[in-house]
Amino acid sequence: MDVILVPGLWLDASSWDDILPALEAAGHRPRPLTMPGVGASASESGSIGIADWVAAVVGELDALAAPAVLVGHSGGGNVVWGAADARPDKVARVVFVDTVPPAPGADISEFDTTGGVVPFPGWEVFDDEEVFDLDADVRALWARRALPVPARVPTDTLALHDARRFGVPVTILSGGLTAETLPEVLAQWSAWATEFGAISDTEVVHLGTGHWPQFSKPAELAQAIVAAIR
């Protein structure tokens, strides 16, 4: 199975490196992506928005003969759900890594723009529950390797049009939430609860990690992705 891996903000394809061997050993063909404009200057990336990131994933799907699995981490979840909406017949499953299917019109989040791009804001802006399992060496490494993203990407709203997306199976690999607690959280945002409730085939897997399991628990994350692909 082809597995298209979409990173969250500030990360490139290499952020998936530690899970690739396990996917390959299971017989899958991982395809980690670096999204358009990541690491580019404002003059190069100013016109790039979330629709361009979705289009990049759609292009990968269109190049494949058979349906693929989409994996999206954090803000990458918006991207893969947008691609599933655009090509529902080309997606075998969507795996959300510590995020959930976004509602129509959702954005990723709002971070400060500097020099016309959105740089990595530093680990200190994140809650303890998101970063508790990242040691000092990992934090230092990825703070150095983090790349700015186009300014529009985090705040552009996501367009969703095709109700066939609700027939695409969904797995949520959640750091802190369980199948019991996720609906309680979603209930605070009715549009997200409605979106999730409309999906015909869902499962929630509790990882017990922070927000970046590809760094803190790569073996466990890889195992969970392999288990989701069926």
Secondary structure, DSSP 8 states (H G I E B T S, - for coil): -EEEEE--TT--GGGGGGGHHHHHHTT-EEEE---TTTT--HHHHTT--HHHHHHHHHHHHHT-SS-EEEEEETTHHHHHHHHHHH-GGGEEEEEEES-----TT--------BTTEE----GGGS-HHHHTT--HHHHHHHHHH---EETTTTTS------GGGGGS-EEEEESS--TTHHHHHHTTSHHHHHHHHH-SSEEEEE----S-HHHH-HHHHHHHHHHH--
